[in-house]
Amino acid sequence: MVALYFSAHWCPPCRHFTPQLASIYANFKKDHARKADWEVVFVSSDRDEESFKEYFGEMPWTALPYGKREAKAQLSKLYKVRPACMVAC
């Protein structure tokens, strides 16, 4: 199973949720019998690569490389992703 985590450093709800998800991820990867069957991939909505790198540094999982903006756009369109801050902030 692959979980795509659409997030951005500039989004307060995302910044609040990321440490919670990181804790769940770390516990799952440490203790669960099927830990090899689950991975998270960060898909960044950051506005620049430096912000991406800083924010991704807080995450224990992998990421779609920042330079893959077309792939990010295609995934966002496919899954109808809009950053929470554009909706709720």
HTML snippet that shows the backbone in 3Dmol.js (N, CA, C, O; Angstrom):
<script src="https://3Dmol.org/build/3Dmol-min.js"></script>
<div id="view" style="width:600px;height:400px;position:relative"></div>
<script>
const pdb = `
ATOM      1  N   MET A   1       0.848  -1.154   0.000  1.00  0.00           N
ATOM      2  CA  MET A   1       0.000   0.000   0.000  1.00  0.00           C
ATOM      3  C   MET A   1       0.900   1.224   0.000  1.00  0.00           C
ATOM      4  O   MET A   1       1.898   1.290   0.718  1.00  0.00           O
ATOM      5  N   VAL A   2       0.522   2.181  -0.817  1.00  0.00           N
ATOM      6  CA  VAL A   2       1.250   3.444  -0.879  1.00  0.00           C
ATOM      7  C   VAL A   2       0.278   4.566  -0.542  1.00  0.00           C
ATOM      8  O   VAL A   2      -0.795   4.673  -1.136  1.00  0.00           O
ATOM      9  N   ALA A   3       0.662   5.391   0.408  1.00  0.00           N
ATOM     10  CA  ALA A   3      -0.135   6.556   0.781  1.00  0.00           C
ATOM     11  C   ALA A   3       0.554   7.790   0.215  1.00  0.00           C
ATOM     12  O   ALA A   3       1.723   8.039   0.511  1.00  0.00           O
ATOM     13  N   LEU A   4      -0.156   8.557  -0.592  1.00  0.00           N
ATOM     14  CA  LEU A   4       0.377   9.812  -1.099  1.00  0.00           C
ATOM     15  C   LEU A   4      -0.011  10.904  -0.123  1.00  0.00           C
ATOM     16  O   LEU A   4      -1.192  11.116   0.151  1.00  0.00           O
ATOM     17  N   TYR A   5       0.992  11.598   0.402  1.00  0.00           N
ATOM     18  CA  TYR A   5       0.756  12.660   1.395  1.00  0.00           C
ATOM     19  C   TYR A   5       0.985  14.011   0.734  1.00  0.00           C
ATOM     20  O   TYR A   5       2.121  14.466   0.603  1.00  0.00           O
ATOM     21  N   PHE A   6      -0.103  14.643   0.320  1.00  0.00           N
ATOM     22  CA  PHE A   6      -0.051  15.969  -0.276  1.00  0.00           C
ATOM     23  C   PHE A   6      -0.002  16.981   0.863  1.00  0.00           C
ATOM     24  O   PHE A   6      -0.905  17.029   1.698  1.00  0.00           O
ATOM     25  N   SER A   7       1.058  17.790   0.896  1.00  0.00           N
ATOM     26  CA  SER A   7       1.251  18.708   1.997  1.00  0.00           C
ATOM     27  C   SER A   7       2.177  19.835   1.573  1.00  0.00           C
ATOM     28  O   SER A   7       2.797  19.777   0.512  1.00  0.00           O
ATOM     29  N   ALA A   8       2.267  20.875   2.423  1.00  0.00           N
ATOM     30  CA  ALA A   8       3.161  22.006   2.162  1.00  0.00           C
ATOM     31  C   ALA A   8       3.559  22.658   3.474  1.00  0.00           C
ATOM     32  O   ALA A   8       2.781  22.691   4.427  1.00  0.00           O
ATOM     33  N   HIS A   9       4.777  23.176   3.513  1.00  0.00           N
ATOM     34  CA  HIS A   9       5.268  23.790   4.751  1.00  0.00           C
ATOM     35  C   HIS A   9       4.486  25.035   5.135  1.00  0.00           C
ATOM     36  O   HIS A   9       4.423  25.361   6.321  1.00  0.00           O
ATOM     37  N   TRP A  10       3.897  25.734   4.198  1.00  0.00           N
ATOM     38  CA  TRP A  10       3.193  26.989   4.456  1.00  0.00           C
ATOM     39  C   TRP A  10       1.762  26.775   4.965  1.00  0.00           C
ATOM     40  O   TRP A  10       1.068  27.744   5.273  1.00  0.00           O
ATOM     41  N   CYS A  11       1.323  25.540   5.055  1.00  0.00           N
ATOM     42  CA  CYS A  11      -0.055  25.220   5.431  1.00  0.00           C
ATOM     43  C   CYS A  11      -0.136  24.842   6.914  1.00  0.00           C
ATOM     44  O   CYS A  11       0.338  23.768   7.287  1.00  0.00           O
ATOM     45  N   PRO A  12      -0.722  25.692   7.773  1.00  0.00           N
ATOM     46  CA  PRO A  12      -0.790  25.371   9.207  1.00  0.00           C
ATOM     47  C   PRO A  12      -1.443  24.022   9.529  1.00  0.00           C
ATOM     48  O   PRO A  12      -0.897  23.293  10.358  1.00  0.00           O
ATOM     49  N   PRO A  13      -2.584  23.643   8.924  1.00  0.00           N
ATOM     50  CA  PRO A  13      -3.129  22.324   9.244  1.00  0.00           C
ATOM     51  C   PRO A  13      -2.164  21.190   8.873  1.00  0.00           C
ATOM     52  O   PRO A  13      -2.059  20.197   9.592  1.00  0.00           O
ATOM     53  N   CYS A  14      -1.468  21.348   7.756  1.00  0.00           N
ATOM     54  CA  CYS A  14      -0.483  20.331   7.351  1.00  0.00           C
ATOM     55  C   CYS A  14       0.653  20.261   8.364  1.00  0.00           C
ATOM     56  O   CYS A  14       1.068  19.173   8.763  1.00  0.00           O
ATOM     57  N   ARG A  15       1.150  21.411   8.775  1.00  0.00           N
ATOM     58  CA  ARG A  15       2.268  21.444   9.725  1.00  0.00           C
ATOM     59  C   ARG A  15       1.863  20.808  11.056  1.00  0.00           C
ATOM     60  O   ARG A  15       2.694  20.217  11.745  1.00  0.00           O
ATOM     61  N   HIS A  16       0.604  20.930  11.407  1.00  0.00           N
ATOM     62  CA  HIS A  16       0.108  20.319  12.642  1.00  0.00           C
ATOM     63  C   HIS A  16      -0.027  18.796  12.476  1.00  0.00           C
ATOM     64  O   HIS A  16       0.265  18.042  13.404  1.00  0.00           O
ATOM     65  N   PHE A  17      -0.461  18.357  11.312  1.00  0.00           N
ATOM     66  CA  PHE A  17      -0.708  16.935  11.082  1.00  0.00           C
ATOM     67  C   PHE A  17       0.560  16.128  10.819  1.00  0.00           C
ATOM     68  O   PHE A  17       0.635  14.963  11.208  1.00  0.00           O
ATOM     69  N   THR A  18       1.549  16.717  10.173  1.00  0.00           N
ATOM     70  CA  THR A  18       2.757  15.981   9.781  1.00  0.00           C
ATOM     71  C   THR A  18       3.428  15.264  10.957  1.00  0.00           C
ATOM     72  O   THR A  18       3.748  14.084  10.815  1.00  0.00           O
ATOM     73  N   PRO A  19       3.660  15.905  12.109  1.00  0.00           N
ATOM     74  CA  PRO A  19       4.282  15.167  13.218  1.00  0.00           C
ATOM     75  C   PRO A  19       3.438  13.995  13.716  1.00  0.00           C
ATOM     76  O   PRO A  19       3.980  12.978  14.150  1.00  0.00           O
ATOM     77  N   GLN A  20       2.120  14.136  13.654  1.00  0.00           N
ATOM     78  CA  GLN A  20       1.237  13.046  14.069  1.00  0.00           C
ATOM     79  C   GLN A  20       1.372  11.859  13.116  1.00  0.00           C
ATOM     80  O   GLN A  20       1.480  10.712  13.549  1.00  0.00           O
ATOM     81  N   LEU A  21       1.365  12.147  11.823  1.00  0.00           N
ATOM     82  CA  LEU A  21       1.531  11.086  10.830  1.00  0.00           C
ATOM     83  C   LEU A  21       2.917  10.453  10.955  1.00  0.00           C
ATOM     84  O   LEU A  21       3.054   9.236  10.831  1.00  0.00           O
ATOM     85  N   ALA A  22       3.932  11.262  11.195  1.00  0.00           N
ATOM     86  CA  ALA A  22       5.298  10.741  11.354  1.00  0.00           C
ATOM     87  C   ALA A  22       5.382   9.780  12.535  1.00  0.00           C
ATOM     88  O   ALA A  22       6.072   8.764  12.457  1.00  0.00           O
ATOM     89  N   SER A  23       4.695  10.089  13.616  1.00  0.00           N
ATOM     90  CA  SER A  23       4.684   9.212  14.788  1.00  0.00           C
ATOM     91  C   SER A  23       3.996   7.884  14.473  1.00  0.00           C
ATOM     92  O   SER A  23       4.501   6.819  14.828  1.00  0.00           O
ATOM     93  N   ILE A  24       2.853   7.950  13.813  1.00  0.00           N
ATOM     94  CA  ILE A  24       2.141   6.733  13.406  1.00  0.00           C
ATOM     95  C   ILE A  24       3.013   5.899  12.481  1.00  0.00           C
ATOM     96  O   ILE A  24       3.116   4.682  12.637  1.00  0.00           O
ATOM     97  N   TYR A  25       3.633   6.556  11.529  1.00  0.00           N
ATOM     98  CA  TYR A  25       4.505   5.884  10.561  1.00  0.00           C
ATOM     99  C   TYR A  25       5.663   5.190  11.283  1.00  0.00           C
ATOM    100  O   TYR A  25       5.943   4.020  11.023  1.00  0.00           O
ATOM    101  N   ALA A  26       6.329   5.900  12.177  1.00  0.00           N
ATOM    102  CA  ALA A  26       7.477   5.325  12.890  1.00  0.00           C
ATOM    103  C   ALA A  26       7.066   4.114  13.717  1.00  0.00           C
ATOM    104  O   ALA A  26       7.764   3.100  13.718  1.00  0.00           O
ATOM    105  N   ASN A  27       5.954   4.209  14.412  1.00  0.00           N
ATOM    106  CA  ASN A  27       5.477   3.083  15.222  1.00  0.00           C
ATOM    107  C   ASN A  27       5.095   1.890  14.355  1.00  0.00           C
ATOM    108  O   ASN A  27       5.392   0.746  14.698  1.00  0.00           O
ATOM    109  N   PHE A  28       4.444   2.156  13.243  1.00  0.00           N
ATOM    110  CA  PHE A  28       4.055   1.080  12.339  1.00  0.00           C
ATOM    111  C   PHE A  28       5.297   0.391  11.780  1.00  0.00           C
ATOM    112  O   PHE A  28       5.376  -0.837  11.772  1.00  0.00           O
ATOM    113  N   LYS A  29       6.263   1.178  11.315  1.00  0.00           N
ATOM    114  CA  LYS A  29       7.470   0.626  10.711  1.00  0.00           C
ATOM    115  C   LYS A  29       8.330  -0.124  11.734  1.00  0.00           C
ATOM    116  O   LYS A  29       9.109  -1.002  11.364  1.00  0.00           O
ATOM    117  N   LYS A  30       8.194   0.216  12.997  1.00  0.00           N
ATOM    118  CA  LYS A  30       8.974  -0.431  14.047  1.00  0.00           C
ATOM    119  C   LYS A  30       8.351  -1.748  14.486  1.00  0.00           C
ATOM    120  O   LYS A  30       9.065  -2.729  14.692  1.00  0.00           O
ATOM    121  N   ASP A  31       7.048  -1.783  14.630  1.00  0.00           N
ATOM    122  CA  ASP A  31       6.392  -2.896  15.316  1.00  0.00           C
ATOM    123  C   ASP A  31       5.497  -3.798  14.474  1.00  0.00           C
ATOM    124  O   ASP A  31       5.269  -4.949  14.847  1.00  0.00           O
ATOM    125  N   HIS A  32       4.996  -3.315  13.375  1.00  0.00           N
ATOM    126  CA  HIS A  32       3.963  -4.060  12.663  1.00  0.00           C
ATOM    127  C   HIS A  32       4.548  -5.204  11.831  1.00  0.00           C
ATOM    128  O   HIS A  32       5.595  -5.054  11.200  1.00  0.00           O
ATOM    129  N   ALA A  33       3.872  -6.325  11.838  1.00  0.00           N
ATOM    130  CA  ALA A  33       4.323  -7.501  11.081  1.00  0.00           C
ATOM    131  C   ALA A  33       4.355  -7.238   9.575  1.00  0.00           C
ATOM    132  O   ALA A  33       5.127  -7.872   8.855  1.00  0.00           O
ATOM    133  N   ARG A  34       3.531  -6.317   9.098  1.00  0.00           N
ATOM    134  CA  ARG A  34       3.473  -6.032   7.653  1.00  0.00           C
ATOM    135  C   ARG A  34       4.086  -4.676   7.323  1.00  0.00           C
ATOM    136  O   ARG A  34       3.663  -4.008   6.379  1.00  0.00           O
ATOM    137  N   LYS A  35       5.080  -4.276   8.103  1.00  0.00           N
ATOM    138  CA  LYS A  35       5.690  -2.952   7.921  1.00  0.00           C
ATOM    139  C   LYS A  35       6.269  -2.744   6.527  1.00  0.00           C
ATOM    140  O   LYS A  35       6.324  -1.609   6.053  1.00  0.00           O
ATOM    141  N   ALA A  36       6.697  -3.797   5.868  1.00  0.00           N
ATOM    142  CA  ALA A  36       7.262  -3.668   4.524  1.00  0.00           C
ATOM    143  C   ALA A  36       6.184  -3.450   3.465  1.00  0.00           C
ATOM    144  O   ALA A  36       6.495  -3.127   2.318  1.00  0.00           O
ATOM    145  N   ASP A  37       4.915  -3.625   3.848  1.00  0.00           N
ATOM    146  CA  ASP A  37       3.809  -3.527   2.898  1.00  0.00           C
ATOM    147  C   ASP A  37       3.195  -2.129   2.816  1.00  0.00           C
ATOM    148  O   ASP A  37       2.213  -1.932   2.100  1.00  0.00           O
ATOM    149  N   TRP A  38       3.761  -1.153   3.542  1.00  0.00           N
ATOM    150  CA  TRP A  38       3.159   0.177   3.582  1.00  0.00           C
ATOM    151  C   TRP A  38       4.238   1.237   3.457  1.00  0.00           C
ATOM    152  O   TRP A  38       5.272   1.164   4.120  1.00  0.00           O
ATOM    153  N   GLU A  39       3.993   2.219   2.608  1.00  0.00           N
ATOM    154  CA  GLU A  39       4.926   3.332   2.460  1.00  0.00           C
ATOM    155  C   GLU A  39       4.146   4.611   2.228  1.00  0.00           C
ATOM    156  O   GLU A  39       3.055   4.602   1.656  1.00  0.00           O
ATOM    157  N   VAL A  40       4.726   5.709   2.681  1.00  0.00           N
ATOM    158  CA  VAL A  40       4.173   7.041   2.476  1.00  0.00           C
ATOM    159  C   VAL A  40       5.099   7.771   1.512  1.00  0.00           C
ATOM    160  O   VAL A  40       6.322   7.651   1.594  1.00  0.00           O
ATOM    161  N   VAL A  41       4.499   8.532   0.596  1.00  0.00           N
ATOM    162  CA  VAL A  41       5.266   9.358  -0.334  1.00  0.00           C
ATOM    163  C   VAL A  41       4.749  10.792  -0.215  1.00  0.00           C
ATOM    164  O   VAL A  41       3.574  11.060  -0.462  1.00  0.00           O
ATOM    165  N   PHE A  42       5.627  11.694   0.160  1.00  0.00           N
ATOM    166  CA  PHE A  42       5.307  13.112   0.258  1.00  0.00           C
ATOM    167  C   PHE A  42       5.227  13.708  -1.145  1.00  0.00           C
ATOM    168  O   PHE A  42       6.156  13.582  -1.942  1.00  0.00           O
ATOM    169  N   VAL A  43       4.103  14.358  -1.431  1.00  0.00           N
ATOM    170  CA  VAL A  43       3.914  15.069  -2.690  1.00  0.00           C
ATOM    171  C   VAL A  43       3.755  16.540  -2.308  1.00  0.00           C
ATOM    172  O   VAL A  43       2.726  16.949  -1.771  1.00  0.00           O
ATOM    173  N   SER A  44       4.776  17.312  -2.590  1.00  0.00           N
ATOM    174  CA  SER A  44       4.876  18.676  -2.082  1.00  0.00           C
ATOM    175  C   SER A  44       4.084  19.695  -2.879  1.00  0.00           C
ATOM    176  O   SER A  44       4.101  19.705  -4.110  1.00  0.00           O
ATOM    177  N   SER A  45       3.387  20.556  -2.141  1.00  0.00           N
ATOM    178  CA  SER A  45       2.760  21.737  -2.724  1.00  0.00           C
ATOM    179  C   SER A  45       3.540  22.987  -2.333  1.00  0.00           C
ATOM    180  O   SER A  45       3.024  24.101  -2.418  1.00  0.00           O
ATOM    181  N   ASP A  46       4.793  22.796  -1.901  1.00  0.00           N
ATOM    182  CA  ASP A  46       5.629  23.940  -1.548  1.00  0.00           C
ATOM    183  C   ASP A  46       5.895  24.804  -2.769  1.00  0.00           C
ATOM    184  O   ASP A  46       5.831  24.335  -3.906  1.00  0.00           O
ATOM    185  N   ARG A  47       6.193  26.063  -2.519  1.00  0.00           N
ATOM    186  CA  ARG A  47       6.360  27.029  -3.605  1.00  0.00           C
ATOM    187  C   ARG A  47       7.785  27.108  -4.129  1.00  0.00           C
ATOM    188  O   ARG A  47       8.027  27.693  -5.185  1.00  0.00           O
ATOM    189  N   ASP A  48       8.740  26.519  -3.392  1.00  0.00           N
ATOM    190  CA  ASP A  48      10.120  26.517  -3.863  1.00  0.00           C
ATOM    191  C   ASP A  48      10.843  25.307  -3.287  1.00  0.00           C
ATOM    192  O   ASP A  48      10.400  24.709  -2.306  1.00  0.00           O
ATOM    193  N   GLU A  49      11.956  24.959  -3.909  1.00  0.00           N
ATOM    194  CA  GLU A  49      12.675  23.744  -3.528  1.00  0.00           C
ATOM    195  C   GLU A  49      13.292  23.844  -2.137  1.00  0.00           C
ATOM    196  O   GLU A  49      13.365  22.843  -1.424  1.00  0.00           O
ATOM    197  N   GLU A  50      13.731  25.020  -1.745  1.00  0.00           N
ATOM    198  CA  GLU A  50      14.320  25.182  -0.408  1.00  0.00           C
ATOM    199  C   GLU A  50      13.286  24.884   0.680  1.00  0.00           C
ATOM    200  O   GLU A  50      13.599  24.219   1.668  1.00  0.00           O
ATOM    201  N   SER A  51      12.069  25.368   0.504  1.00  0.00           N
ATOM    202  CA  SER A  51      10.987  25.077   1.461  1.00  0.00           C
ATOM    203  C   SER A  51      10.673  23.593   1.479  1.00  0.00           C
ATOM    204  O   SER A  51      10.469  23.001   2.539  1.00  0.00           O
ATOM    205  N   PHE A  52      10.635  22.995   0.291  1.00  0.00           N
ATOM    206  CA  PHE A  52      10.427  21.547   0.189  1.00  0.00           C
ATOM    207  C   PHE A  52      11.482  20.800   1.004  1.00  0.00           C
ATOM    208  O   PHE A  52      11.146  19.935   1.813  1.00  0.00           O
ATOM    209  N   LYS A  53      12.754  21.133   0.793  1.00  0.00           N
ATOM    210  CA  LYS A  53      13.835  20.431   1.479  1.00  0.00           C
ATOM    211  C   LYS A  53      13.737  20.582   2.990  1.00  0.00           C
ATOM    212  O   LYS A  53      13.936  19.617   3.728  1.00  0.00           O
ATOM    213  N   GLU A  54      13.432  21.789   3.451  1.00  0.00           N
ATOM    214  CA  GLU A  54      13.313  22.026   4.894  1.00  0.00           C
ATOM    215  C   GLU A  54      12.173  21.198   5.490  1.00  0.00           C
ATOM    216  O   GLU A  54      12.349  20.535   6.513  1.00  0.00           O
ATOM    217  N   TYR A  55      11.033  21.238   4.860  1.00  0.00           N
ATOM    218  CA  TYR A  55       9.854  20.521   5.360  1.00  0.00           C
ATOM    219  C   TYR A  55      10.047  19.004   5.252  1.00  0.00           C
ATOM    220  O   TYR A  55       9.738  18.273   6.194  1.00  0.00           O
ATOM    221  N   PHE A  56      10.547  18.537   4.127  1.00  0.00           N
ATOM    222  CA  PHE A  56      10.788  17.113   3.935  1.00  0.00           C
ATOM    223  C   PHE A  56      11.786  16.572   4.953  1.00  0.00           C
ATOM    224  O   PHE A  56      11.736  15.392   5.302  1.00  0.00           O
ATOM    225  N   GLY A  57      12.683  17.417   5.427  1.00  0.00           N
ATOM    226  CA  GLY A  57      13.644  17.018   6.451  1.00  0.00           C
ATOM    227  C   GLY A  57      12.989  16.575   7.754  1.00  0.00           C
ATOM    228  O   GLY A  57      13.627  15.919   8.578  1.00  0.00           O
ATOM    229  N   GLU A  58      11.732  16.926   7.943  1.00  0.00           N
ATOM    230  CA  GLU A  58      10.983  16.544   9.150  1.00  0.00           C
ATOM    231  C   GLU A  58      10.253  15.207   8.972  1.00  0.00           C
ATOM    232  O   GLU A  58       9.607  14.721   9.901  1.00  0.00           O
ATOM    233  N   MET A  59      10.357  14.624   7.789  1.00  0.00           N
ATOM    234  CA  MET A  59       9.561  13.438   7.466  1.00  0.00           C
ATOM    235  C   MET A  59      10.427  12.187   7.380  1.00  0.00           C
ATOM    236  O   MET A  59      11.525  12.230   6.824  1.00  0.00           O
ATOM    237  N   PRO A  60       9.936  11.065   7.932  1.00  0.00           N
ATOM    238  CA  PRO A  60      10.713   9.820   7.903  1.00  0.00           C
ATOM    239  C   PRO A  60      10.480   8.955   6.661  1.00  0.00           C
ATOM    240  O   PRO A  60      11.041   7.863   6.566  1.00  0.00           O
ATOM    241  N   TRP A  61       9.674   9.416   5.721  1.00  0.00           N
ATOM    242  CA  TRP A  61       9.342   8.625   4.537  1.00  0.00           C
ATOM    243  C   TRP A  61      10.001   9.215   3.304  1.00  0.00           C
ATOM    244  O   TRP A  61      10.864  10.087   3.411  1.00  0.00           O
ATOM    245  N   THR A  62       9.602   8.747   2.152  1.00  0.00           N
ATOM    246  CA  THR A  62      10.178   9.189   0.886  1.00  0.00           C
ATOM    247  C   THR A  62       9.332  10.319   0.292  1.00  0.00           C
ATOM    248  O   THR A  62       8.281  10.675   0.826  1.00  0.00           O
ATOM    249  N   ALA A  63       9.812  10.868  -0.815  1.00  0.00           N
ATOM    250  CA  ALA A  63       9.085  11.969  -1.453  1.00  0.00           C
ATOM    251  C   ALA A  63       9.228  11.891  -2.965  1.00  0.00           C
ATOM    252  O   ALA A  63      10.214  11.376  -3.493  1.00  0.00           O
ATOM    253  N   LEU A  64       8.226  12.411  -3.640  1.00  0.00           N
ATOM    254  CA  LEU A  64       8.348  12.684  -5.057  1.00  0.00           C
ATOM    255  C   LEU A  64       9.344  13.836  -5.155  1.00  0.00           C
ATOM    256  O   LEU A  64       9.143  14.858  -4.499  1.00  0.00           O
ATOM    257  N   PRO A  65      10.415  13.714  -5.952  1.00  0.00           N
ATOM    258  CA  PRO A  65      11.383  14.812  -6.040  1.00  0.00           C
ATOM    259  C   PRO A  65      10.703  16.133  -6.408  1.00  0.00           C
ATOM    260  O   PRO A  65       9.786  16.157  -7.228  1.00  0.00           O
ATOM    261  N   TYR A  66      11.155  17.224  -5.799  1.00  0.00           N
ATOM    262  CA  TYR A  66      10.532  18.529  -6.020  1.00  0.00           C
ATOM    263  C   TYR A  66      10.501  18.902  -7.499  1.00  0.00           C
ATOM    264  O   TYR A  66       9.532  19.499  -7.969  1.00  0.00           O
ATOM    265  N   GLY A  67      11.535  18.561  -8.220  1.00  0.00           N
ATOM    266  CA  GLY A  67      11.629  18.910  -9.631  1.00  0.00           C
ATOM    267  C   GLY A  67      10.606  18.233 -10.515  1.00  0.00           C
ATOM    268  O   GLY A  67      10.457  18.608 -11.678  1.00  0.00           O
ATOM    269  N   LYS A  68       9.906  17.259 -10.005  1.00  0.00           N
ATOM    270  CA  LYS A  68       8.891  16.530 -10.786  1.00  0.00           C
ATOM    271  C   LYS A  68       7.538  17.245 -10.683  1.00  0.00           C
ATOM    272  O   LYS A  68       6.540  16.646 -10.283  1.00  0.00           O
ATOM    273  N   ARG A  69       7.518  18.522 -11.046  1.00  0.00           N
ATOM    274  CA  ARG A  69       6.303  19.335 -10.880  1.00  0.00           C
ATOM    275  C   ARG A  69       5.171  18.867 -11.795  1.00  0.00           C
ATOM    276  O   ARG A  69       4.004  18.943 -11.411  1.00  0.00           O
ATOM    277  N   GLU A  70       5.491  18.386 -12.991  1.00  0.00           N
ATOM    278  CA  GLU A  70       4.440  17.895 -13.883  1.00  0.00           C
ATOM    279  C   GLU A  70       3.769  16.652 -13.289  1.00  0.00           C
ATOM    280  O   GLU A  70       2.547  16.513 -13.345  1.00  0.00           O
ATOM    281  N   ALA A  71       4.572  15.756 -12.723  1.00  0.00           N
ATOM    282  CA  ALA A  71       4.013  14.564 -12.067  1.00  0.00           C
ATOM    283  C   ALA A  71       3.158  14.979 -10.874  1.00  0.00           C
ATOM    284  O   ALA A  71       2.094  14.406 -10.638  1.00  0.00           O
ATOM    285  N   LYS A  72       3.625  15.975 -10.124  1.00  0.00           N
ATOM    286  CA  LYS A  72       2.848  16.484  -8.981  1.00  0.00           C
ATOM    287  C   LYS A  72       1.510  17.029  -9.476  1.00  0.00           C
ATOM    288  O   LYS A  72       0.467  16.753  -8.882  1.00  0.00           O
ATOM    289  N   ALA A  73       1.538  17.798 -10.553  1.00  0.00           N
ATOM    290  CA  ALA A  73       0.307  18.371 -11.104  1.00  0.00           C
ATOM    291  C   ALA A  73      -0.647  17.276 -11.573  1.00  0.00           C
ATOM    292  O   ALA A  73      -1.855  17.365 -11.355  1.00  0.00           O
ATOM    293  N   GLN A  74      -0.110  16.256 -12.211  1.00  0.00           N
ATOM    294  CA  GLN A  74      -0.946  15.159 -12.687  1.00  0.00           C
ATOM    295  C   GLN A  74      -1.581  14.394 -11.527  1.00  0.00           C
ATOM    296  O   GLN A  74      -2.759  14.043 -11.587  1.00  0.00           O
ATOM    297  N   LEU A  75      -0.802  14.132 -10.469  1.00  0.00           N
ATOM    298  CA  LEU A  75      -1.346  13.443  -9.294  1.00  0.00           C
ATOM    299  C   LEU A  75      -2.417  14.293  -8.616  1.00  0.00           C
ATOM    300  O   LEU A  75      -3.462  13.783  -8.214  1.00  0.00           O
ATOM    301  N   SER A  76      -2.149  15.586  -8.494  1.00  0.00           N
ATOM    302  CA  SER A  76      -3.130  16.487  -7.868  1.00  0.00           C
ATOM    303  C   SER A  76      -4.433  16.500  -8.657  1.00  0.00           C
ATOM    304  O   SER A  76      -5.519  16.491  -8.076  1.00  0.00           O
ATOM    305  N   LYS A  77      -4.321  16.520  -9.976  1.00  0.00           N
ATOM    306  CA  LYS A  77      -5.517  16.504 -10.813  1.00  0.00           C
ATOM    307  C   LYS A  77      -6.247  15.169 -10.697  1.00  0.00           C
ATOM    308  O   LYS A  77      -7.468  15.132 -10.547  1.00  0.00           O
ATOM    309  N   LEU A  78      -5.491  14.079 -10.769  1.00  0.00           N
ATOM    310  CA  LEU A  78      -6.079  12.741 -10.693  1.00  0.00           C
ATOM    311  C   LEU A  78      -6.871  12.543  -9.404  1.00  0.00           C
ATOM    312  O   LEU A  78      -7.968  11.985  -9.423  1.00  0.00           O
ATOM    313  N   TYR A  79      -6.311  13.004  -8.281  1.00  0.00           N
ATOM    314  CA  TYR A  79      -6.945  12.800  -6.979  1.00  0.00           C
ATOM    315  C   TYR A  79      -7.722  14.017  -6.492  1.00  0.00           C
ATOM    316  O   TYR A  79      -8.191  14.050  -5.354  1.00  0.00           O
ATOM    317  N   LYS A  80      -7.857  15.024  -7.366  1.00  0.00           N
ATOM    318  CA  LYS A  80      -8.639  16.233  -7.050  1.00  0.00           C
ATOM    319  C   LYS A  80      -8.161  16.884  -5.754  1.00  0.00           C
ATOM    320  O   LYS A  80      -8.951  17.188  -4.860  1.00  0.00           O
ATOM    321  N   VAL A  81      -6.851  17.089  -5.678  1.00  0.00           N
ATOM    322  CA  VAL A  81      -6.231  17.646  -4.481  1.00  0.00           C
ATOM    323  C   VAL A  81      -6.218  19.163  -4.555  1.00  0.00           C
ATOM    324  O   VAL A  81      -5.801  19.762  -5.546  1.00  0.00           O
ATOM    325  N   ARG A  82      -6.688  19.758  -3.475  1.00  0.00           N
ATOM    326  CA  ARG A  82      -6.549  21.202  -3.261  1.00  0.00           C
ATOM    327  C   ARG A  82      -5.983  21.360  -1.865  1.00  0.00           C
ATOM    328  O   ARG A  82      -6.518  20.785  -0.917  1.00  0.00           O
ATOM    329  N   PRO A  83      -4.909  22.131  -1.715  1.00  0.00           N
ATOM    330  CA  PRO A  83      -4.340  22.305  -0.366  1.00  0.00           C
ATOM    331  C   PRO A  83      -5.397  22.775   0.615  1.00  0.00           C
ATOM    332  O   PRO A  83      -6.222  23.631   0.295  1.00  0.00           O
ATOM    333  N   ALA A  84      -5.365  22.208   1.816  1.00  0.00           N
ATOM    334  CA  ALA A  84      -6.342  22.548   2.855  1.00  0.00           C
ATOM    335  C   ALA A  84      -6.386  24.042   3.117  1.00  0.00           C
ATOM    336  O   ALA A  84      -7.455  24.593   3.382  1.00  0.00           O
ATOM    337  N   CYS A  85      -5.249  24.698   3.049  1.00  0.00           N
ATOM    338  CA  CYS A  85      -5.210  26.126   3.332  1.00  0.00           C
ATOM    339  C   CYS A  85      -5.961  26.941   2.282  1.00  0.00           C
ATOM    340  O   CYS A  85      -6.448  28.035   2.566  1.00  0.00           O
ATOM    341  N   MET A  86      -6.049  26.406   1.083  1.00  0.00           N
ATOM    342  CA  MET A  86      -6.806  27.117   0.045  1.00  0.00           C
ATOM    343  C   MET A  86      -8.301  26.980   0.328  1.00  0.00           C
ATOM    344  O   MET A  86      -9.101  27.786  -0.148  1.00  0.00           O
ATOM    345  N   VAL A  87      -8.671  25.980   1.087  1.00  0.00           N
ATOM    346  CA  VAL A  87     -10.063  25.723   1.389  1.00  0.00           C
ATOM    347  C   VAL A  87     -10.444  26.277   2.756  1.00  0.00           C
ATOM    348  O   VAL A  87     -11.495  26.902   2.901  1.00  0.00           O
ATOM    349  N   ALA A  88      -9.588  26.050   3.770  1.00  0.00           N
ATOM    350  CA  ALA A  88      -9.971  26.327   5.151  1.00  0.00           C
ATOM    351  C   ALA A  88      -9.244  27.490   5.810  1.00  0.00           C
ATOM    352  O   ALA A  88      -9.737  28.019   6.807  1.00  0.00           O
ATOM    353  N   CYS A  89      -8.119  27.899   5.306  1.00  0.00           N
ATOM    354  CA  CYS A  89      -7.337  28.947   5.997  1.00  0.00           C
ATOM    355  C   CYS A  89      -7.722  30.326   5.549  1.00  0.00           C
ATOM    356  O   CYS A  89      -7.162  31.311   6.031  1.00  0.00           O
TER     357      CYS A  89
END
`;
const viewer = $3Dmol.createViewer("view");
viewer.addModel(pdb, "pdb");
viewer.setStyle({}, {cartoon: {color: "spectrum"}});
viewer.zoomTo();
viewer.render();
</script>
